[in-house]
Amino acid sequence: RGQLAAAWPRSRQLFYQRPLTQVELVSGIQSALLARMRQREVRDHIEREIELRRELNHRVKNILASVFSIFEMTRRGATSVDALADDFGARLTALSNVHSAVFEAKGEAISIAEIARLTFDPYRQMGVSRIDASGPSVMLTREAGTTLALCLHELTTNAIKYGALSVPNGQVAFHWDILPDLGPDLSVLWQETGGPPVVAPSRSGYGTRYLRAALGGLFGAKPDIMFATDGLRCEINGPLARVACNPEAPDSVSGL
């Protein structure tokens, strides 16, 4: 016994004295197997807990990095403390809405249609929206969905302050499509009409800089942002596989 204890410290050892009946032997084997199974369950649980902690730590760092980046870019473009608070709070709300939607969906994906609904619903008047959103069913990854939501928030805010949504008859078309002959590619278009005449800014503001950086990083290509006289236009194409969870998505939705 002393040698066994030295060889296997802290082990559970069972000793039987002869003569040994079959029932005692079977009972001993079952007890040993059960103990071994519980050890493996504890080991797997600990490993899973460590993995979840690492994943949580990674996501928290990413979220904090996003919040810090949003704050820094908002601060640089702020003209007053109140403006900083309003713009920063609105951008955090947009970020929170997408994270909440993905969490409630119990997955790692969110549809472009859902992103559009979450972003545009607060701007409906009497149940009517002046933003027409349409396109096929495309499920984006969590990261891609969050980035697109923030970009749509920037475009919507700009349209309300200076663009088509700043006047009663202005309209916005947000359309996305899959271009099968290009890889396939995902095409995203924001087009404003009926607003005041557009004048190209003398220098790029926060929104324009953010759109170019965020959409460029998301799609791997530079967005085409045109300050046309009849309305702002923002368009970008990029590989569908780069942002989507379902590369083949023939169904379409419209009229959000």
Secondary structure, DSSP 8 states (H G I E B T S, - for coil): -HHHHHHSTT-------SS--HHHHHHHHHHHHHHHHHHHHHHHHHHHHHHHHHHHHHHHHHHHHHHHHHHHHHHHH-SSHHHHHHHHHHHHHHHHHHHHHHHHTTSSEEEHHHHHHHHHGGG-BTTB-SEEEEEE--EEEHHHHHHHHHHHHHHHHHHHHTSGGGSTT-EEEEEEEEEGGGSSEEEEEEEEESSS-----SS--HHHHHHHHHHHHHHSS--EEEEETTEEEEEEEEEHHHHBS-S----EE---
